[in-house]
């Protein structure tokens, strides 16, 4: 135990990260950032690019029913529990080039390094490019890891539609997936999962730490709120005779901010809003907006959401607005494996990398694996804490540090330990 693997081929990793970032939609709004939504053309191009990268690294490649892409380094015992690493290929709109992508390409780099320097592992090693995690196209998140862990079912996408009215099921079929004859996504052979990721926060940079070792991931609630008032003329309708959906939404969003600020560690965001008829001289008749609420304690999170919904009902009633609140994501706070956390700390010490334990305020595929198998997350710093942005940046040296920790941990799990 304790052998360390040092990854230093920053050029190889950087070229592949740039290559993957080039597989992006360009909608004319901006050429900055990466937009790669589930089952779009750019998504398909990205997955095929990663498949070729996996093959070049000496991995056997396969796809599952929902479009998860898996590269496998076979073990001496093919039936032993699989040690899995990876992350998601999809992005938010105009996002960064590292979120998700780094975990996939860093995983490929780690397996490539292990294959070249250590040969065949005792247990199978796999890297996965999950088809979706962000929830940027359809009102569902973790479609890839959810299907792999059994918390979601590939048959359940018929009622989920994007902004253009295309169902998830139709988009999946158009991309060549969701067929009965394709391999099931659900896995029962996993021995461990390790996800490598940029921090998406400022803690590591501010504390001058090279590696973050995640102790747990916050719980999340996401809702869509629809307010229905009455559209009318902006100049002829007195203020006391209006049923203004926008004014109601504004009050609710400000109330959200005030309530969230009173709870330590709780964060709440309205990230998307749609207004109809969306004309400067017409009182808005309908407003739709989203809620994203997160906390590391399930009791606090549930209490806050229930209290907020009651507050919103009071505001809607007082203003004479119709309201519908639709929940579409609910995850509980998830602890990572204590054993793997301690193992990762020992790996960092062996390589000579400063580190700290931390909680993740962002959701990750890892939280779906924690109830299924021992799970760990490794963070590297994000400059300025910026993520989900074209300005997302982590230095090549910091990216290489993360791959070194990942490769060393995978070595201990797949080369040194015997299958249970």
C-alpha positions as a Markdown table, in Angstrom:
| # | Residue | x | y | z |
|---|---|---|---|---|
| 1 | Unk | 0.0 | 0.0 | 0.0 |
| 2 | Unk | 1.0 | 3.6 | -0.5 |
| 3 | Unk | 2.6 | 3.6 | -3.9 |
| 4 | Unk | 2.1 | 7.0 | -5.7 |
| 5 | Unk | 1.5 | 7.7 | -9.4 |
| 6 | Unk | 2.6 | 11.0 | -10.7 |
| 7 | Unk | 1.0 | 12.3 | -13.9 |
| 8 | Unk | 2.9 | 15.0 | -15.7 |
| 9 | Unk | 1.7 | 15.0 | -19.3 |
| 10 | Unk | -0.1 | 18.4 | -19.2 |
| 11 | Unk | 0.2 | 18.8 | -22.9 |
| 12 | Unk | -1.8 | 15.6 | -23.6 |
| 13 | Unk | -4.5 | 16.5 | -21.1 |
| 14 | Unk | -4.7 | 20.1 | -22.3 |
| 15 | Unk | -5.1 | 19.2 | -25.9 |
| 16 | Unk | -7.9 | 16.8 | -25.1 |
| 17 | Unk | -9.7 | 19.4 | -23.0 |
| 18 | Unk | -9.5 | 21.9 | -25.8 |
| 19 | Unk | -10.7 | 19.2 | -28.3 |
| 20 | Unk | -13.7 | 18.4 | -26.2 |
| 21 | Unk | -14.5 | 22.1 | -25.6 |
| 22 | Unk | -14.6 | 22.6 | -29.4 |
| 23 | Unk | -17.6 | 20.2 | -29.5 |
| 24 | Unk | -20.1 | 22.9 | -28.6 |
| 25 | Unk | -23.2 | 24.6 | -30.0 |
| 26 | Unk | -22.7 | 28.1 | -31.5 |
| 27 | Unk | -26.0 | 29.9 | -31.4 |
| 28 | Unk | -24.7 | 33.3 | -32.5 |
| 29 | Unk | -25.3 | 34.9 | -29.1 |
| 30 | Unk | -21.7 | 34.4 | -28.1 |
| 31 | Unk | -18.8 | 32.3 | -29.2 |
| 32 | Unk | -17.5 | 32.2 | -25.6 |
| 33 | Unk | -18.0 | 29.2 | -23.4 |
| 34 | Unk | -19.3 | 25.7 | -24.1 |
| 35 | Unk | -22.9 | 24.8 | -24.7 |
| 36 | Unk | -23.4 | 21.0 | -25.0 |
| 37 | Unk | -26.9 | 19.9 | -24.1 |
| 38 | Unk | -28.2 | 16.3 | -23.8 |
| 39 | Unk | -28.8 | 14.5 | -27.1 |
| 40 | Unk | -27.9 | 17.5 | -29.3 |
| 41 | Unk | -25.5 | 17.3 | -32.3 |
| 42 | Unk | -22.7 | 18.8 | -30.2 |
| 43 | Unk | -23.3 | 16.2 | -27.5 |
| 44 | Unk | -23.1 | 13.4 | -30.0 |
| 45 | Unk | -19.9 | 14.8 | -31.5 |
| 46 | Unk | -18.4 | 15.1 | -28.0 |
| 47 | Unk | -19.2 | 11.6 | -27.0 |
| 48 | Unk | -17.7 | 10.2 | -30.2 |
| 49 | Unk | -14.6 | 12.3 | -29.6 |
| 50 | Unk | -14.3 | 10.8 | -26.1 |
| 51 | Unk | -14.9 | 7.3 | -27.5 |
| 52 | Unk | -11.9 | 7.8 | -29.9 |
| 53 | Unk | -9.8 | 9.2 | -27.0 |
| 54 | Unk | -10.6 | 6.2 | -24.9 |
| 55 | Unk | -9.7 | 3.8 | -27.7 |
| 56 | Unk | -6.4 | 5.7 | -28.2 |
| 57 | Unk | -5.7 | 5.2 | -24.5 |
| 58 | Unk | -6.0 | 1.4 | -25.0 |
| 59 | Unk | -9.5 | 1.1 | -23.4 |
| 60 | Unk | -12.4 | -1.1 | -24.7 |
| 61 | Unk | -15.4 | 1.1 | -25.4 |
| 62 | Unk | -19.1 | 0.5 | -25.1 |
| 63 | Unk | -22.4 | 2.5 | -24.8 |
| 64 | Unk | -25.4 | 1.8 | -22.6 |
| 65 | Unk | -29.1 | 2.4 | -23.2 |
| 66 | Unk | -29.2 | 6.1 | -22.3 |
| 67 | Unk | -26.0 | 7.1 | -24.0 |
| 68 | Unk | -23.5 | 6.8 | -21.2 |
| 69 | Unk | -20.1 | 6.0 | -22.7 |
| 70 | Unk | -17.7 | 3.6 | -20.9 |
| 71 | Unk | -14.0 | 2.8 | -21.4 |
| 72 | Unk | -12.7 | -0.3 | -19.7 |
| 73 | Unk | -9.3 | -1.5 | -18.7 |
| 74 | Unk | -9.8 | -5.2 | -18.1 |
| 75 | Unk | -8.6 | -6.8 | -14.9 |
| 76 | Unk | -7.0 | -10.1 | -14.2 |
| 77 | Unk | -10.3 | -11.1 | -12.6 |
| 78 | Unk | -13.0 | -9.8 | -15.1 |
| 79 | Unk | -15.7 | -10.7 | -12.6 |
| 80 | Unk | -14.3 | -8.7 | -9.7 |
| 81 | Unk | -16.2 | -5.5 | -8.7 |
| 82 | Unk | -15.4 | -2.6 | -11.0 |
| 83 | Unk | -13.6 | 0.5 | -9.9 |
| 84 | Unk | -15.3 | 3.3 | -11.8 |
| 85 | Unk | -14.3 | 6.9 | -12.3 |
| 86 | Unk | -15.6 | 9.7 | -14.6 |
| 87 | Unk | -18.1 | 12.6 | -14.8 |
| 88 | Unk | -20.6 | 14.2 | -17.1 |
| 89 | Unk | -20.2 | 15.4 | -20.7 |
| 90 | Unk | -23.1 | 17.9 | -20.8 |
| 91 | Unk | -22.8 | 21.6 | -19.8 |
| 92 | Unk | -24.9 | 24.5 | -18.8 |
| 93 | Unk | -25.5 | 27.1 | -21.6 |
| 94 | Unk | -22.3 | 29.1 | -22.2 |
| 95 | Unk | -20.5 | 27.2 | -19.5 |
| 96 | Unk | -16.9 | 26.4 | -18.9 |
| 97 | Unk | -14.5 | 23.9 | -20.5 |
| 98 | Unk | -13.7 | 22.0 | -17.3 |
| 99 | Unk | -16.9 | 21.3 | -15.4 |
| 100 | Unk | -17.6 | 17.6 | -16.0 |
| 101 | Unk | -15.1 | 17.4 | -18.9 |
| 102 | Unk | -12.1 | 17.3 | -16.5 |
| 103 | Unk | -13.4 | 14.4 | -14.6 |
| 104 | Unk | -13.8 | 12.4 | -17.8 |
| 105 | Unk | -10.5 | 13.3 | -19.5 |
| 106 | Unk | -8.7 | 13.1 | -16.1 |
| 107 | Unk | -10.1 | 9.7 | -15.7 |
| 108 | Unk | -8.9 | 8.6 | -19.2 |
| 109 | Unk | -5.5 | 10.1 | -18.4 |
| 110 | Unk | -5.3 | 8.2 | -15.1 |
| 111 | Unk | -6.2 | 4.9 | -16.7 |
| 112 | Unk | -3.8 | 5.5 | -19.6 |
| 113 | Unk | -1.0 | 6.2 | -17.2 |
| 114 | Unk | -1.8 | 3.1 | -15.1 |
| 115 | Unk | -1.9 | 0.9 | -18.1 |
| 116 | Unk | 1.4 | 2.2 | -19.5 |
| 117 | Unk | 3.2 | 2.2 | -16.1 |
| 118 | Unk | 1.6 | -0.6 | -14.1 |
| 119 | Unk | 0.1 | -3.0 | -16.7 |
| 120 | Unk | -3.0 | -5.0 | -16.0 |
| 121 | Unk | -5.0 | -4.3 | -12.8 |
| 122 | Unk | -6.3 | -7.1 | -10.6 |
| 123 | Unk | -9.8 | -5.6 | -10.8 |
| 124 | Unk | -11.4 | -4.0 | -13.8 |
| 125 | Unk | -11.0 | -0.2 | -14.1 |
| 126 | Unk | -13.6 | 1.9 | -16.0 |
| 127 | Unk | -14.0 | 5.5 | -16.9 |
| 128 | Unk | -17.5 | 6.8 | -17.8 |
| 129 | Unk | -18.7 | 9.9 | -19.6 |
| 130 | Unk | -22.2 | 10.3 | -18.2 |
| 131 | Unk | -24.7 | 11.5 | -20.8 |
| 132 | Unk | -26.2 | 14.2 | -18.6 |
| 133 | Unk | -26.0 | 15.8 | -15.1 |
| 134 | Unk | -26.8 | 19.5 | -15.3 |
| 135 | Unk | -30.6 | 19.6 | -16.1 |
| 136 | Unk | -29.9 | 22.3 | -18.7 |
| 137 | Unk | -32.2 | 20.9 | -21.5 |
| 138 | Unk | -34.9 | 18.9 | -19.7 |
| 139 | Unk | -36.4 | 19.4 | -16.3 |
| 140 | Unk | -34.4 | 16.5 | -14.8 |
| 141 | Unk | -30.8 | 16.1 | -13.7 |
| 142 | Unk | -28.5 | 13.2 | -13.3 |
| 143 | Unk | -30.0 | 11.3 | -16.2 |
| 144 | Unk | -26.8 | 9.4 | -16.8 |
| 145 | Unk | -25.8 | 8.5 | -13.3 |
| 146 | Unk | -29.4 | 8.1 | -12.2 |
| 147 | Unk | -30.0 | 5.4 | -14.7 |
| 148 | Unk | -26.7 | 3.7 | -13.9 |
| 149 | Unk | -27.5 | 3.6 | -10.2 |
| 150 | Unk | -31.2 | 2.8 | -10.5 |
| 151 | Unk | -32.7 | 6.0 | -9.1 |
| 152 | Unk | -34.0 | 6.8 | -12.6 |
| 153 | Unk | -35.6 | 4.7 | -15.3 |
| 154 | Unk | -34.9 | 5.2 | -19.0 |
| 155 | Unk | -38.6 | 4.7 | -19.8 |
| 156 | Unk | -39.6 | 7.7 | -17.8 |
| 157 | Unk | -38.7 | 10.5 | -20.3 |
| 158 | Unk | -41.9 | 10.7 | -22.3 |
| 159 | Unk | -43.4 | 13.5 | -20.2 |
| 160 | Unk | -40.3 | 15.6 | -19.8 |
| 161 | Unk | -40.0 | 18.3 | -22.5 |
| 162 | Unk | -37.4 | 20.9 | -23.4 |
| 163 | Unk | -38.3 | 24.6 | -24.3 |
| 164 | Unk | -39.1 | 23.6 | -27.9 |
| 165 | Unk | -41.5 | 20.9 | -26.8 |
| 166 | Unk | -39.3 | 17.9 | -27.7 |
| 167 | Unk | -39.6 | 15.1 | -25.2 |
| 168 | Unk | -36.6 | 13.5 | -23.6 |
| 169 | Unk | -37.7 | 10.1 | -24.9 |
| 170 | Unk | -37.9 | 11.5 | -28.5 |
| 171 | Unk | -34.5 | 13.2 | -28.2 |
| 172 | Unk | -33.0 | 10.0 | -26.8 |
| 173 | Unk | -34.5 | 7.9 | -29.7 |
| 174 | Unk | -33.3 | 10.4 | -32.3 |
| 175 | Unk | -29.8 | 10.1 | -31.0 |
| 176 | Unk | -29.9 | 6.4 | -31.3 |
| 177 | Unk | -30.5 | 5.4 | -27.7 |
| 178 | Unk | -33.4 | 4.1 | -25.6 |
| 179 | Unk | -33.8 | 0.9 | -27.6 |
| 180 | Unk | -34.8 | -2.4 | -26.0 |
| 181 | Unk | -31.9 | -4.3 | -27.6 |
| 182 | Unk | -29.2 | -2.0 | -26.1 |
| 183 | Unk | -27.3 | -2.8 | -22.8 |
| 184 | Unk | -29.1 | -1.7 | -19.7 |
| 185 | Unk | -27.6 | 1.2 | -17.9 |
| 186 | Unk | -28.3 | -0.2 | -14.4 |
| 187 | Unk | -25.1 | -1.5 | -12.8 |
| 188 | Unk | -24.8 | -4.2 | -10.1 |
| 189 | Unk | -21.0 | -4.8 | -10.4 |
| 190 | Unk | -19.5 | -1.6 | -8.9 |
| 191 | Unk | -16.9 | -1.9 | -6.2 |
| 192 | Unk | -16.1 | 1.9 | -5.9 |
| 193 | Unk | -16.7 | 5.2 | -7.6 |
| 194 | Unk | -14.2 | 8.1 | -7.6 |
| 195 | Unk | -15.1 | 11.5 | -9.3 |
| 196 | Unk | -12.4 | 14.1 | -10.1 |
| 197 | Unk | -13.7 | 17.6 | -10.5 |
| 198 | Unk | -12.8 | 21.3 | -10.3 |
| 199 | Unk | -14.0 | 22.8 | -7.0 |
| 200 | Unk | -16.4 | 25.4 | -8.5 |
| 201 | Unk | -15.7 | 27.5 | -5.4 |
| 202 | Unk | -13.0 | 29.6 | -3.9 |
| 203 | Unk | -12.1 | 27.8 | -0.7 |
| 204 | Unk | -9.0 | 25.9 | -2.0 |
| 205 | Unk | -7.6 | 28.9 | -3.6 |
| 206 | Unk | -8.1 | 31.2 | -0.6 |
| 207 | Unk | -6.6 | 28.6 | 1.8 |
| 208 | Unk | -3.7 | 27.8 | -0.6 |
| 209 | Unk | -4.6 | 24.1 | -0.7 |
| 210 | Unk | -3.8 | 21.9 | -3.7 |
| 211 | Unk | -6.4 | 19.2 | -3.3 |
| 212 | Unk | -9.9 | 19.1 | -1.8 |
| 213 | Unk | -11.2 | 15.8 | -0.4 |
| 214 | Unk | -15.0 | 15.9 | -0.3 |
| 215 | Unk | -16.7 | 14.7 | 2.9 |
| 216 | Unk | -20.2 | 15.1 | 1.6 |
| 217 | Unk | -22.5 | 16.8 | -1.0 |
| 218 | Unk | -25.4 | 19.1 | -0.2 |
| 219 | Unk | -29.0 | 18.3 | -0.7 |
| 220 | Unk | -30.9 | 20.2 | -3.4 |
| 221 | Unk | -34.5 | 21.1 | -4.2 |
| 222 | Unk | -35.5 | 22.5 | -7.5 |
| 223 | Unk | -38.9 | 23.9 | -8.4 |
| 224 | Unk | -40.6 | 25.6 | -11.3 |
| 225 | Unk | -43.0 | 28.4 | -10.2 |
| 226 | Unk | -45.8 | 29.7 | -12.5 |
| 227 | Unk | -47.8 | 32.8 | -11.6 |
| 228 | Unk | -50.9 | 33.7 | -13.5 |
| 229 | Unk | -52.2 | 37.3 | -13.4 |
| 230 | Unk | -53.9 | 39.5 | -16.1 |
| 231 | Unk | -52.1 | 41.1 | -19.0 |
| 232 | Unk | -53.3 | 44.6 | -19.5 |
| 233 | Unk | -52.3 | 48.0 | -20.8 |
| 234 | Unk | -49.4 | 49.6 | -18.9 |
| 235 | Unk | -50.7 | 53.1 | -19.3 |
| 236 | Unk | -54.4 | 52.8 | -18.7 |
| 237 | Unk | -54.6 | 50.3 | -15.8 |
| 238 | Unk | -54.4 | 52.0 | -12.4 |
| 239 | Unk | -51.9 | 50.5 | -10.0 |
| 240 | Unk | -54.6 | 49.4 | -7.5 |
| 241 | Unk | -56.5 | 47.5 | -10.2 |
| 242 | Unk | -53.6 | 45.4 | -11.5 |
| 243 | Unk | -53.0 | 41.7 | -11.2 |
| 244 | Unk | -49.3 | 41.9 | -12.2 |
| 245 | Unk | -47.6 | 38.5 | -12.3 |
| 246 | Unk | -44.1 | 40.1 | -12.6 |
| 247 | Unk | -44.6 | 42.2 | -9.5 |
| 248 | Unk | -45.7 | 39.1 | -7.6 |
| 249 | Unk | -42.6 | 37.2 | -8.9 |
| 250 | Unk | -40.3 | 40.1 | -7.9 |
| 251 | Unk | -41.7 | 40.1 | -4.3 |
| 252 | Unk | -41.3 | 36.3 | -4.1 |
| 253 | Unk | -37.7 | 36.4 | -5.3 |
| 254 | Unk | -36.7 | 39.1 | -2.9 |
| 255 | Unk | -38.4 | 37.1 | -0.1 |
| 256 | Unk | -36.4 | 34.1 | -1.1 |
| 257 | Unk | -33.2 | 36.1 | -0.8 |
| 258 | Unk | -34.1 | 37.5 | 2.6 |
| 259 | Unk | -35.1 | 34.2 | 4.1 |
| 260 | Unk | -32.1 | 32.3 | 2.8 |
| 261 | Unk | -29.7 | 34.9 | 4.2 |
| 262 | Unk | -31.0 | 34.1 | 7.7 |
| 263 | Unk | -30.0 | 30.4 | 7.5 |
| 264 | Unk | -26.3 | 29.6 | 7.8 |
| 265 | Unk | -24.9 | 27.6 | 4.9 |
| 266 | Unk | -28.2 | 27.7 | 3.0 |
| 267 | Unk | -28.2 | 29.1 | -0.6 |
| 268 | Unk | -31.1 | 29.8 | -2.8 |
| 269 | Unk | -31.2 | 31.0 | -6.4 |
| 270 | Unk | -33.7 | 32.0 | -9.1 |
| 271 | Unk | -31.7 | 31.3 | -12.3 |
| 272 | Unk | -34.3 | 31.4 | -15.1 |
| 273 | Unk | -37.4 | 33.5 | -15.7 |
| 274 | Unk | -39.9 | 33.6 | -18.6 |
| 275 | Unk | -42.4 | 36.4 | -18.9 |
| 276 | Unk | -45.5 | 36.6 | -21.1 |
| 277 | Unk | -46.3 | 38.6 | -23.2 |
| 278 | Unk | -42.9 | 40.1 | -22.5 |
| 279 | Unk | -43.8 | 43.5 | -24.1 |
| 280 | Unk | -42.6 | 46.8 | -22.6 |
| 281 | Unk | -46.0 | 48.5 | -22.5 |
| 282 | Unk | -48.0 | 45.5 | -21.3 |
| 283 | Unk | -48.5 | 44.3 | -17.7 |
| 284 | Unk | -47.2 | 40.7 | -17.5 |
| 285 | Unk | -49.9 | 38.2 | -17.3 |
| 286 | Unk | -47.8 | 35.1 | -16.8 |
| 287 | Unk | -44.4 | 34.6 | -15.2 |
| 288 | Unk | -42.5 | 31.4 | -14.8 |
| 289 | Unk | -39.3 | 31.2 | -12.7 |
| 290 | Unk | -37.1 | 28.5 | -11.1 |
| 291 | Unk | -35.9 | 27.9 | -7.6 |
| 292 | Unk | -32.7 | 26.2 | -6.6 |
| 293 | Unk | -32.3 | 25.6 | -2.9 |
| 294 | Unk | -29.4 | 23.8 | -1.2 |
| 295 | Unk | -28.2 | 22.9 | 2.3 |
| 296 | Unk | -26.1 | 20.2 | 4.0 |
| 297 | Unk | -28.8 | 19.3 | 6.5 |
| 298 | Unk | -31.9 | 17.5 | 5.3 |
| 299 | Unk | -34.1 | 18.7 | 8.1 |
| 300 | Unk | -33.2 | 22.3 | 7.6 |
| 301 | Unk | -33.6 | 22.0 | 3.8 |
| 302 | Unk | -37.1 | 20.4 | 4.0 |
| 303 | Unk | -38.2 | 22.9 | 6.7 |
| 304 | Unk | -37.1 | 25.9 | 4.6 |
| 305 | Unk | -38.7 | 24.7 | 1.4 |
| 306 | Unk | -42.1 | 24.1 | 3.2 |
| 307 | Unk | -41.9 | 27.5 | 4.9 |
| 308 | Unk | -41.0 | 29.2 | 1.6 |
| 309 | Unk | -43.9 | 27.6 | -0.2 |
| 310 | Unk | -46.3 | 28.8 | 2.5 |
| 311 | Unk | -44.9 | 32.3 | 2.1 |
| 312 | Unk | -45.4 | 32.2 | -1.6 |
| 313 | Unk | -49.0 | 31.0 | -1.2 |
| 314 | Unk | -49.7 | 34.0 | 1.0 |
| 315 | Unk | -48.1 | 36.5 | -1.5 |
| 316 | Unk | -50.1 | 34.9 | -4.4 |
| 317 | Unk | -53.4 | 35.1 | -2.5 |
| 318 | Unk | -52.8 | 38.7 | -1.4 |
| 319 | Unk | -52.1 | 39.7 | -5.0 |
| 320 | Unk | -54.9 | 37.7 | -6.5 |
| 321 | Unk | -52.5 | 35.5 | -8.5 |
| 322 | Unk | -52.9 | 31.9 | -9.6 |
| 323 | Unk | -49.8 | 29.9 | -8.7 |
| 324 | Unk | -48.5 | 26.5 | -9.5 |
| 325 | Unk | -45.3 | 25.2 | -7.9 |
| 326 | Unk | -43.8 | 22.0 | -9.5 |
| 327 | Unk | -40.9 | 20.2 | -7.8 |
| 328 | Unk | -38.6 | 18.5 | -10.3 |
| 329 | Unk | -35.5 | 17.7 | -8.3 |
| 330 | Unk | -35.1 | 16.5 | -4.7 |
| 331 | Unk | -31.8 | 15.1 | -3.4 |
| 332 | Unk | -30.7 | 14.6 | 0.2 |
| 333 | Unk | -27.3 | 15.5 | 1.6 |
| 334 | Unk | -24.9 | 12.6 | 0.9 |
| 335 | Unk | -21.8 | 11.7 | 2.8 |
| 336 | Unk | -18.8 | 10.2 | 1.0 |
| 337 | Unk | -17.0 | 7.0 | 2.1 |
| 338 | Unk | -15.0 | 7.7 | 5.2 |
| 339 | Unk | -12.6 | 4.9 | 4.3 |
| 340 | Unk | -11.9 | 6.4 | 0.8 |
| 341 | Unk | -11.7 | 9.9 | 2.2 |
| 342 | Unk | -8.9 | 8.8 | 4.6 |
| 343 | Unk | -7.3 | 6.8 | 1.8 |
| 344 | Unk | -7.3 | 9.9 | -0.4 |
| 345 | Unk | -5.7 | 11.9 | 2.4 |
| 346 | Unk | -2.9 | 9.3 | 2.6 |
| 347 | Unk | -2.4 | 9.5 | -1.1 |
| 348 | Unk | -2.0 | 13.3 | -1.0 |
| 349 | Unk | 0.5 | 13.0 | 1.8 |
| 350 | Unk | 2.5 | 10.4 | -0.2 |
| 351 | Unk | 2.6 | 12.7 | -3.3 |
| 352 | Unk | 3.3 | 15.8 | -1.1 |
| 353 | Unk | 0.2 | 17.7 | -2.0 |
| 354 | Unk | -1.5 | 20.0 | 0.6 |
| 355 | Unk | -5.2 | 19.1 | 1.1 |
| 356 | Unk | -8.2 | 19.7 | 3.2 |
| 357 | Unk | -11.6 | 18.0 | 3.8 |
| 358 | Unk | -14.6 | 20.0 | 2.6 |
| 359 | Unk | -18.3 | 19.9 | 1.8 |
| 360 | Unk | -19.4 | 20.3 | -1.8 |
| 361 | Unk | -22.1 | 23.0 | -2.3 |
| 362 | Unk | -22.6 | 21.8 | -5.9 |
| 363 | Unk | -24.4 | 18.6 | -6.8 |
| 364 | Unk | -22.4 | 15.9 | -8.5 |
| 365 | Unk | -22.9 | 12.4 | -10.0 |
| 366 | Unk | -21.0 | 11.0 | -7.0 |
| 367 | Unk | -23.9 | 11.6 | -4.7 |
| 368 | Unk | -26.0 | 9.1 | -6.6 |
| 369 | Unk | -23.3 | 6.4 | -6.3 |
| 370 | Unk | -22.7 | 6.9 | -2.5 |
| 371 | Unk | -25.7 | 4.7 | -1.6 |
| 372 | Unk | -24.6 | 2.0 | -4.1 |
| 373 | Unk | -20.9 | 1.6 | -3.5 |
| 374 | Unk | -18.0 | 3.3 | -1.6 |
| 375 | Unk | -17.6 | 6.7 | -3.2 |
| 376 | Unk | -15.1 | 9.6 | -3.1 |
| 377 | Unk | -14.6 | 13.0 | -4.7 |
| 378 | Unk | -11.4 | 14.8 | -5.4 |
| 379 | Unk | -11.3 | 18.6 | -6.0 |
| 380 | Unk | -8.7 | 20.8 | -7.6 |
| 381 | Unk | -8.8 | 24.6 | -7.2 |
| 382 | Unk | -10.9 | 26.9 | -9.4 |
| 383 | Unk | -9.4 | 30.4 | -10.1 |
| 384 | Unk | -11.6 | 33.0 | -8.4 |
| 385 | Unk | -14.1 | 30.3 | -7.6 |
| 386 | Unk | -15.6 | 30.8 | -11.0 |
| 387 | Unk | -17.5 | 28.0 | -12.7 |
| 388 | Unk | -20.5 | 27.5 | -15.1 |
| 389 | Unk | -18.8 | 30.4 | -17.0 |
| 390 | Unk | -16.5 | 30.9 | -20.0 |
| 391 | Unk | -14.0 | 32.3 | -17.4 |
| 392 | Unk | -13.6 | 28.9 | -15.6 |
| 393 | Unk | -9.9 | 28.2 | -15.2 |
| 394 | Unk | -7.6 | 25.8 | -13.4 |
| 395 | Unk | -3.9 | 25.7 | -14.3 |
| 396 | Unk | -2.4 | 22.8 | -16.1 |
| 397 | Unk | -0.2 | 22.0 | -13.1 |
| 398 | Unk | -3.3 | 21.9 | -10.8 |
| 399 | Unk | -5.1 | 19.7 | -13.3 |
| 400 | Unk | -2.1 | 17.3 | -13.3 |
| 401 | Unk | -2.1 | 17.2 | -9.5 |
| 402 | Unk | -5.7 | 16.0 | -9.5 |
| 403 | Unk | -4.9 | 13.3 | -12.0 |
| 404 | Unk | -2.0 | 12.2 | -9.9 |
| 405 | Unk | -4.2 | 11.8 | -6.8 |
| 406 | Unk | -6.9 | 10.0 | -8.9 |
| 407 | Unk | -4.4 | 7.6 | -10.5 |
| 408 | Unk | -2.8 | 6.8 | -7.1 |
| 409 | Unk | -6.1 | 6.1 | -5.5 |
| 410 | Unk | -7.3 | 4.0 | -8.4 |
| 411 | Unk | -4.0 | 2.0 | -8.2 |
| 412 | Unk | -4.6 | 1.2 | -4.6 |
| 413 | Unk | -8.2 | 0.2 | -5.3 |
| 414 | Unk | -7.7 | -1.9 | -8.5 |
| 415 | Unk | -4.1 | -3.1 | -8.4 |
| 416 | Unk | -3.4 | -3.6 | -4.7 |
| 417 | Unk | -6.7 | -4.6 | -3.1 |
| 418 | Unk | -8.4 | -7.9 | -3.6 |
| 419 | Unk | -12.0 | -8.0 | -4.6 |
| 420 | Unk | -14.4 | -8.4 | -1.7 |
